[in-house]
Amino acid sequence: MGTQQVTTRYDDVPSTPGAPAKPNYSRPLAIVTTLFFMWGFLTCLNDILVPHLKSIFDLSYARAMLIQFAFFSAYFLFSVPWSKIVNTIGYKTTMVLGLLTMAVGAFLFIPAASVVSYPLFLTALLILAAGITGLQVSANPYVVMLGKPETASSRLDLTQAFNSLGTTIAPKLGGFLILSAAPLAIERLRNLTPEALHVYRIQQTASVKIPYTVIGVALLLLAVLIGTSKLPKIETGTSRPGNKVNDSIWRHPNKRCAECPENPATHLTRHTPSSLVEICELSELCELSLLLH
């Protein structure tokens, strides 16, 4: 088990001559908060993609929910690898790498829409979520350590408020941009010839190209912003094999929640309502509703 040392450098924070350095973290915190907004926004766009792709590809509910499965499985698959990356290249560089990974996933929506490939859509979502996982693994503990330990929970609450703002805006804006055209009824869709069905799918999937292109460009600009900003450098842990340290994460209450990606229960509460709306569209439930009236 290796030792771990976490220190914060204030090289980039101006101080008054003859007085103790009093670092001001307002600007770094504001910059990092944009990341929380962005991954909240992108996470809730899935609620728009589920009914959109379901109608285009005539998917069963099980196959349609592969959208959520592909996205959230990234938290399980990439959390530990991202933590190793943080220890290797640092918090700031990991944030940049996470944003670039997200941009790759966003831009993959363009060829997925062009070739009308559902597996490619799922691959794009997995890569996008892998980048979000990297942001959460690096940005959450960075916010915690960006100031006094006793105010760590307040800083996380503030940044998560902007995360919630992103989850509020995404369904409205995504619905306006992606679901603007009404899809064909399932009966009409199944009566189309293969050629007409392919043309229809190309037209419908094209609605995701512009939104995700804009998102990809925004992610690249954020990566440049983070990469060029003078953020306080927080040293990551150093491993010393053979040296046993009498320490535990439970002795650092301000870091317990920050070391992990966002609570899966939070995601469940966000996406359960959209799933229920989809389920309520089943014909059997609609017939039951008519009978009750």
C-alpha positions as CSV (number, residue, x, y, z in Angstrom):
1,M,0.0,0.0,0.0
2,G,1.5,3.4,-1.0
3,T,1.6,6.6,0.9
4,Q,-0.5,9.5,-0.4
5,Q,0.2,13.1,-0.2
6,V,-2.1,15.9,-1.4
7,T,-0.9,19.5,-1.5
8,T,-2.1,22.6,-3.2
9,R,0.2,25.0,-4.9
10,Y,-0.6,28.7,-5.0
11,D,2.0,29.7,-7.6
12,D,-0.6,31.4,-9.8
13,V,-2.5,33.2,-7.0
14,P,-1.4,36.8,-6.3
15,S,-0.7,37.8,-2.8
16,T,-0.2,41.1,-1.0
17,P,3.4,42.0,-0.1
18,G,4.1,41.6,3.5
19,A,0.9,39.7,4.2
20,P,0.1,36.0,4.3
21,A,-1.1,34.7,1.0
22,K,-4.9,34.5,0.8
23,P,-5.7,32.6,-2.4
24,N,-8.9,33.6,-4.2
25,Y,-10.6,30.5,-5.8
26,S,-13.6,32.3,-7.3
27,R,-12.3,32.2,-10.9
28,P,-11.0,28.6,-10.9
29,L,-14.2,27.5,-9.2
30,A,-16.3,29.3,-11.9
31,I,-14.3,27.7,-14.7
32,V,-14.7,24.2,-13.2
33,T,-18.4,24.7,-12.6
34,T,-19.0,24.9,-16.3
35,L,-18.0,21.3,-16.5
36,F,-20.8,20.3,-14.0
37,F,-23.3,22.2,-16.2
38,M,-22.1,20.5,-19.3
39,W,-22.2,16.9,-18.1
40,G,-25.6,17.5,-16.5
41,F,-26.9,18.8,-19.9
42,L,-25.5,15.9,-21.9
43,T,-26.7,13.3,-19.4
44,C,-30.3,14.4,-19.7
45,L,-30.2,14.6,-23.5
46,N,-30.6,10.8,-23.3
47,D,-34.2,11.3,-22.4
48,I,-34.7,12.9,-25.8
49,L,-32.7,10.2,-27.6
50,V,-34.6,7.3,-26.2
51,P,-38.0,8.1,-27.8
52,H,-36.4,9.6,-30.9
53,L,-34.2,6.5,-31.8
54,K,-37.0,4.1,-30.7
55,S,-39.3,5.5,-33.3
56,I,-36.7,5.7,-36.0
57,F,-35.4,2.1,-35.6
58,D,-38.7,0.6,-34.5
59,L,-37.1,-0.7,-31.3
60,S,-38.6,-2.7,-28.5
61,Y,-38.4,-1.1,-25.1
62,A,-35.6,-3.4,-24.1
63,R,-33.5,-2.4,-27.1
64,A,-34.4,1.3,-26.7
65,M,-33.2,1.3,-23.1
66,L,-29.8,0.1,-24.4
67,I,-29.2,3.9,-24.8
68,Q,-29.3,4.3,-21.0
69,F,-27.4,1.1,-20.5
70,A,-24.6,2.0,-22.8
71,F,-24.3,5.5,-21.3
72,F,-24.3,4.5,-17.6
73,S,-22.2,1.4,-18.0
74,A,-19.3,3.8,-18.7
75,Y,-19.4,4.7,-15.0
76,F,-18.7,1.1,-14.1
77,L,-16.2,0.5,-16.8
78,F,-14.1,3.6,-16.7
79,S,-14.1,5.0,-13.1
80,V,-11.1,3.1,-11.9
81,P,-9.0,3.7,-15.1
82,W,-9.8,7.4,-14.9
83,S,-8.6,7.4,-11.2
84,K,-5.3,5.9,-12.3
85,I,-5.0,8.6,-15.0
86,V,-5.7,11.4,-12.5
87,N,-2.8,10.1,-10.3
88,T,-0.6,10.0,-13.4
89,I,-1.2,13.3,-15.2
90,G,-3.1,15.4,-12.6
91,Y,-6.5,16.9,-12.2
92,K,-6.3,19.6,-14.8
93,T,-4.9,17.5,-17.6
94,T,-7.5,14.8,-16.8
95,M,-10.3,17.4,-17.2
96,V,-8.9,18.4,-20.6
97,L,-8.6,14.7,-21.6
98,G,-12.2,14.0,-20.4
99,L,-13.5,16.9,-22.5
100,L,-11.6,15.8,-25.6
101,T,-13.1,12.2,-25.1
102,M,-16.5,13.7,-24.8
103,A,-16.0,15.7,-28.0
104,V,-15.0,12.5,-29.9
105,G,-18.2,10.9,-28.7
106,A,-20.3,13.9,-29.7
107,F,-18.8,14.1,-33.2
108,L,-19.4,10.3,-33.6
109,F,-23.1,11.2,-33.8
110,I,-22.5,12.6,-37.2
111,P,-21.4,9.4,-39.0
112,A,-23.9,7.4,-36.9
113,A,-26.7,9.6,-38.3
114,S,-25.2,9.5,-41.8
115,V,-25.1,5.7,-42.0
116,V,-28.2,5.2,-39.8
117,S,-26.5,2.8,-37.4
118,Y,-28.0,2.1,-34.0
119,P,-24.8,0.3,-32.8
120,L,-22.8,3.3,-33.8
121,F,-25.1,5.6,-31.8
122,L,-24.5,3.4,-28.8
123,T,-20.8,3.5,-29.3
124,A,-20.9,7.3,-29.5
125,L,-22.9,7.4,-26.2
126,L,-20.4,5.1,-24.5
127,I,-17.5,7.2,-25.5
128,L,-19.3,10.4,-24.5
129,A,-20.1,8.9,-21.1
130,A,-16.5,7.7,-20.7
131,G,-15.4,11.4,-21.0
132,I,-18.1,12.5,-18.5
133,T,-16.8,9.8,-16.1
134,G,-13.3,11.3,-16.4
135,L,-14.7,14.8,-15.6
136,Q,-16.5,13.5,-12.5
137,V,-13.5,11.6,-11.2
138,S,-11.3,14.7,-11.6
139,A,-13.6,17.7,-11.1
140,N,-15.4,16.5,-7.9
141,P,-12.3,16.0,-5.7
142,Y,-10.7,19.1,-7.3
143,V,-13.7,21.2,-6.1
144,V,-13.5,19.7,-2.7
145,M,-9.8,20.5,-2.3
146,L,-10.1,24.0,-3.9
147,G,-10.4,25.8,-0.6
148,K,-11.0,25.2,3.1
149,P,-12.1,21.6,4.1
150,E,-15.0,22.9,6.2
151,T,-16.6,24.6,3.2
152,A,-16.1,21.7,0.8
153,S,-19.7,20.6,1.0
154,S,-20.9,24.1,0.2
155,R,-18.7,24.2,-2.9
156,L,-20.0,20.9,-4.1
157,D,-23.6,22.0,-3.5
158,L,-22.9,25.1,-5.6
159,T,-21.4,23.2,-8.5
160,Q,-24.1,20.6,-8.4
161,A,-26.7,23.4,-8.6
162,F,-25.4,24.2,-12.1
163,N,-25.3,20.5,-12.9
164,S,-29.1,20.5,-12.1
165,L,-29.5,23.6,-14.2
166,G,-28.1,21.6,-17.2
167,T,-30.4,18.7,-16.5
168,T,-33.4,21.2,-16.5
169,I,-32.5,22.9,-19.8
170,A,-31.4,19.8,-21.8
171,P,-34.9,18.2,-22.2
172,K,-36.5,21.5,-23.3
173,L,-33.8,22.5,-25.7
174,G,-33.1,19.0,-26.9
175,G,-36.8,18.4,-27.6
176,F,-37.0,21.6,-29.6
177,L,-34.0,20.8,-31.7
178,I,-34.2,17.0,-32.1
179,L,-37.9,16.2,-31.8
180,S,-39.2,19.1,-33.9
181,A,-40.4,16.7,-36.7
182,A,-43.2,14.3,-35.8
183,P,-42.3,10.7,-36.5
184,L,-44.4,8.3,-38.5
185,A,-46.8,6.0,-36.8
186,I,-45.4,2.4,-36.3
187,E,-48.0,1.0,-38.7
188,R,-47.0,3.3,-41.5
189,L,-43.3,2.8,-40.7
190,R,-43.6,-0.9,-41.1
191,N,-45.4,-0.6,-44.5
192,L,-42.6,1.4,-46.1
193,T,-40.4,-0.2,-48.7
194,P,-36.8,-0.8,-47.6
195,E,-35.6,2.1,-49.8
196,A,-38.3,4.5,-48.4
197,L,-37.5,3.3,-44.9
198,H,-33.8,4.1,-45.3
199,V,-34.5,7.6,-46.7
200,Y,-36.9,8.2,-43.8
201,R,-34.4,7.2,-41.2
202,I,-31.7,9.4,-42.8
203,Q,-34.0,12.3,-42.6
204,Q,-35.0,11.7,-39.0
205,T,-31.5,11.0,-37.7
206,A,-30.2,14.1,-39.4
207,S,-31.8,16.1,-36.6
208,V,-29.1,15.1,-34.2
209,K,-26.2,16.3,-36.4
210,I,-26.4,20.0,-35.7
211,P,-27.0,19.8,-32.0
212,Y,-24.2,17.3,-31.4
213,T,-21.8,19.2,-33.7
214,V,-22.4,22.3,-31.7
215,I,-21.9,20.3,-28.5
216,G,-18.6,18.9,-29.8
217,V,-17.3,22.3,-30.7
218,A,-18.4,23.6,-27.3
219,L,-16.5,20.8,-25.6
220,L,-13.4,21.5,-27.6
221,L,-13.6,25.2,-26.6
222,L,-14.0,24.2,-22.9
223,A,-10.9,21.9,-23.2
224,V,-8.9,24.9,-24.6
225,L,-10.3,27.1,-21.7
226,I,-9.3,24.6,-19.0
227,G,-6.0,23.8,-20.7
228,T,-5.0,27.5,-20.9
229,S,-6.4,28.6,-17.6
230,K,-4.0,29.0,-14.6
231,L,-5.8,26.8,-12.2
232,P,-4.3,26.1,-8.7
233,K,-2.2,22.9,-9.0
234,I,-3.3,20.2,-6.6
235,E,-0.7,17.5,-6.3
236,T,-2.1,13.9,-6.6
237,G,-1.1,11.0,-4.4
238,T,2.3,9.5,-4.8
239,S,2.7,5.7,-4.5
240,R,5.5,4.2,-2.5
241,P,5.4,0.4,-2.6
242,G,6.2,-1.4,0.6
243,N,5.4,1.6,2.9
244,K,2.2,0.9,4.8
245,V,0.3,4.1,5.8
246,N,-2.2,4.2,8.6
247,D,-4.7,6.3,6.8
248,S,-8.2,5.9,5.3
249,I,-10.6,7.8,3.1
250,W,-13.0,7.6,6.1
251,R,-10.7,10.0,8.0
252,H,-11.3,12.7,5.4
253,P,-15.0,13.4,5.5
254,N,-14.8,16.2,3.0
255,K,-13.5,13.8,0.3
256,R,-15.8,10.8,0.8
257,C,-18.4,11.7,-1.7
258,A,-16.0,13.6,-4.0
259,E,-13.9,10.6,-4.9
260,C,-16.7,8.8,-6.6
261,P,-18.8,9.7,-9.7
262,E,-22.2,11.0,-9.1
263,N,-24.5,8.8,-7.1
264,P,-26.4,6.3,-9.5
265,A,-29.5,6.8,-7.4
266,T,-29.5,10.5,-8.6
267,H,-29.5,9.3,-12.2
268,L,-32.3,6.8,-11.5
269,T,-34.5,9.5,-10.2
270,R,-33.8,11.7,-13.2
271,H,-34.5,9.1,-15.8
272,T,-37.3,7.1,-14.3
273,P,-40.0,9.7,-15.1
274,S,-39.1,9.6,-18.9
275,S,-39.2,5.8,-18.8
276,L,-42.6,5.9,-17.2
277,V,-43.9,8.2,-19.9
278,E,-42.7,5.8,-22.5
279,I,-44.3,2.8,-20.8
280,C,-47.6,4.7,-20.5
281,E,-47.8,4.9,-24.3
282,L,-48.3,1.1,-24.5
283,S,-51.5,0.3,-26.2
284,E,-52.7,-1.9,-23.4
285,L,-52.5,0.9,-20.9
286,C,-54.2,3.3,-23.3
287,E,-57.1,0.9,-23.8
288,L,-57.4,0.6,-20.0
289,S,-57.6,4.3,-19.7
290,L,-60.4,4.4,-22.3
291,L,-62.3,1.8,-20.4
292,L,-62.0,3.8,-17.2
293,H,-63.4,6.8,-18.8
